[in-house]
Amino acid sequence: MILDAQPDIEVVAEAGDGARAVDAVRLHAPDVALLDIRMPVMDGIEACRAITAAGGGCRAVMLTTFDSDEYVYEALHAGASGFLLKDVRRDDLVHAVRVVARGDALLAPSVARRLVEEYTARGARRVDGGRLEVLTARERETLLLLGRGLSNAEIAAELVVSEHTVKTHVGNVLAKLGLRDRIQAVICAYETGLIAAGDPPRGGGGPARYRSLRRSARRPV
């Protein structure tokens, strides 16, 4: 009801388990799938993996609690574009769906750091840092700041450049490394050793800020 009450959001289906959620995405081709990590038949991580692997353009937002969802970090590689806690305020829920529908990742610095530190603490294999050799020095700096959860405005302030220049650097980083969004950039920064789990954040580290992209029409969920 919260989502369907919005003038720019249309809820096209609801599902009681992960398998039905995947079927609903195939049938209705929505822009966003809002998935609980813990669901019967097929959990949210597997559903997310199936949805993103299908290549239909649907992006997944995961609902979770850190205390009860031990393997939430796996959703990062499953292709999730956003994370919300189950006690999220209704306004934040609506905002999250809009942000992800517009093509961006929902990356609150505190959530990103905690997820990735959980991921790295479990002994995930580090990728050879040579993967970053395709980046220029400034693009590498940009990836470092992305990995620490900074917004474009905060990165611009750190590097003393315009936000337009930052957007160019971010786009280059994602394209050169074959990354889908900022969440995958965070994973890459940790996997390549550019950032170590437990490194102190740099810059703002305050409330999440989200980039807005123009997109018309109602956004099915």
C-alpha positions in Angstrom: 0.0 0.0 0.0 2.9 2.4 0.8 4.4 1.9 -2.7 1.2 1.7 -4.7 0.0 5.0 -3.1 2.9 6.8 -4.9 2.0 8.6 -8.2 5.2 7.4 -9.9 5.2 3.8 -8.6 3.0 0.9 -9.7 3.1 -2.5 -7.8 2.5 -5.1 -10.5 2.8 -8.2 -8.4 3.3 -9.7 -4.9 4.8 -13.1 -4.0 4.9 -15.2 -0.9 8.2 -16.9 -1.7 11.3 -16.5 -3.7 10.4 -18.9 -6.5 7.1 -17.0 -7.1 9.0 -13.7 -7.0 11.2 -14.9 -9.8 8.2 -16.1 -11.8 6.5 -12.7 -11.3 9.5 -10.9 -12.5 9.6 -13.0 -15.7 5.9 -12.4 -16.3 5.7 -8.7 -15.5 9.2 -7.4 -16.2 9.3 -4.8 -13.4 12.1 -2.3 -12.9 12.6 -3.2 -9.2 12.1 -6.4 -7.1 11.9 -5.8 -3.4 13.1 -9.0 -1.8 13.2 -10.3 1.8 16.4 -12.3 2.3 14.6 -14.9 4.3 11.7 -16.4 2.2 10.4 -19.9 1.8 11.0 -22.3 -1.1 13.8 -20.0 -2.5 15.5 -17.4 -0.3 16.0 -13.8 -1.4 19.7 -14.2 -2.3 18.9 -17.1 -4.7 15.9 -15.1 -6.1 18.1 -12.1 -6.5 20.8 -14.1 -8.3 18.1 -15.6 -10.7 16.6 -12.2 -11.4 19.8 -10.4 -12.2 21.2 -13.3 -14.2 18.1 -13.3 -16.4 19.3 -10.0 -17.8 15.9 -8.4 -18.1 16.9 -5.2 -16.5 15.1 -5.7 -13.2 17.1 -4.5 -10.2 16.8 -6.0 -6.7 16.5 -4.3 -3.4 17.1 -6.6 -0.4 15.3 -6.3 3.0 17.4 -7.6 5.9 18.5 -7.4 9.5 22.2 -7.8 10.4 21.4 -9.6 13.6 19.4 -12.5 12.0 20.6 -12.7 8.4 24.0 -14.4 8.8 24.8 -14.7 5.1 23.6 -11.3 4.0 27.0 -10.4 2.4 26.3 -13.1 -0.3 23.7 -10.8 -1.7 26.5 -8.5 -2.9 27.7 -11.0 -5.4 24.1 -12.1 -6.2 23.7 -8.7 -7.8 21.6 -6.7 -5.3 21.5 -3.0 -6.1 20.3 -1.9 -2.6 19.9 -2.9 1.0 17.3 -1.8 3.5 16.8 -2.8 7.1 13.4 -4.2 8.0 12.5 -1.3 10.3 13.0 1.2 7.5 10.7 4.2 7.5 8.1 4.3 4.8 9.6 7.4 3.2 13.0 5.7 3.0 11.4 2.7 1.5 9.8 4.7 -1.3 13.0 6.7 -1.8 15.0 3.5 -2.1 12.7 2.1 -4.8 13.0 5.3 -6.8 16.7 5.5 -6.5 17.3 1.9 -7.7 14.7 2.3 -10.5 16.6 5.2 -11.8 19.7 3.1 -12.3 21.7 3.9 -9.2 22.7 1.8 -6.3 21.4 2.4 -2.8 24.7 2.8 -0.9 24.5 4.0 2.7 28.1 4.2 3.9 27.3 2.4 7.2 25.5 -0.5 5.5 28.1 -0.8 2.8 31.0 -1.0 5.2 29.3 -3.5 7.5 28.3 -5.8 4.7 31.7 -5.8 3.0 33.6 -6.2 6.3 31.4 -9.2 7.0 32.2 -10.5 3.5 35.9 -10.1 3.9 36.0 -11.4 7.4 34.7 -14.7 6.1 37.9 -15.3 4.1 36.7 -14.4 0.6 39.4 -14.8 -2.0 41.2 -11.6 -2.9 41.4 -10.8 -6.5 44.8 -9.8 -7.9 45.3 -6.1 -7.4 46.7 -6.0 -11.0 43.0 -5.8 -12.1 43.3 -2.1 -11.2 46.1 -1.4 -13.7 43.6 -0.3 -16.3 42.7 2.7 -14.1 44.4 6.1 -14.2 45.7 7.4 -10.9 42.7 9.7 -10.5 40.3 6.8 -11.3 42.0 4.7 -8.7 41.5 7.5 -6.1 37.9 7.6 -7.1 37.5 3.9 -6.6 39.1 4.2 -3.2 36.6 6.9 -2.2 33.7 5.0 -3.7 34.8 2.0 -1.5 34.6 4.2 1.5 31.0 5.1 0.8 31.4 8.7 -0.3 28.9 10.4 -2.5 29.8 12.3 -5.7 29.7 15.6 -3.8 32.0 14.3 -1.1 34.4 12.8 -3.7 34.5 16.1 -5.5 35.4 17.9 -2.3 38.2 15.3 -1.5 39.7 15.6 -5.0 39.0 19.3 -5.4 37.2 18.8 -8.7 33.6 19.4 -10.0 30.9 16.8 -9.5 30.6 16.6 -13.3 34.3 15.4 -13.3 33.6 12.9 -10.6 30.7 11.5 -12.5 33.0 11.0 -15.5 35.6 9.3 -13.3 33.0 7.0 -11.7 31.6 6.1 -15.1 35.1 5.3 -16.3 35.8 3.1 -13.2 32.7 1.1 -13.7 33.2 0.6 -17.4 36.9 -0.3 -17.2 36.4 -2.8 -14.4 33.1 -4.2 -15.8 31.1 -3.2 -12.7 27.4 -2.6 -12.7 27.1 0.0 -9.9 28.6 1.6 -6.8 28.0 -1.5 -4.6 30.1 -3.6 -7.0 32.7 -0.9 -6.8 32.8 -1.3 -3.0 33.3 -5.1 -3.4 36.1 -4.5 -5.9 37.9 -2.0 -3.7 38.0 -4.6 -0.9 38.7 -7.6 -3.1 41.7 -6.0 -4.7 43.1 -4.9 -1.4 42.7 -1.2 -2.2 40.8 -1.0 1.1 41.2 -3.4 4.0 38.3 -4.4 6.2 38.3 -2.2 9.3 40.0 0.8 7.5 38.6 4.0 8.9 36.2 5.9 6.6 37.4 9.0 4.9 35.3 12.1 4.3 31.7 12.6 5.4 30.4 9.2 6.5 27.1 10.8 7.5 23.6 10.1 6.2 23.3 8.3 2.9 23.1 10.6 -0.2 21.8 9.3 -3.4 22.3 10.4 -7.0 19.2 11.2 -9.0 18.8 10.3 -12.7 15.9 11.4 -14.9 13.5 8.7 -15.9 9.9 9.1 -17.0 6.8 7.0 -16.5 5.6 4.9 -13.5 8.1 2.4 -12.1 6.7 -1.1 -11.7 7.9 -3.0 -8.6 
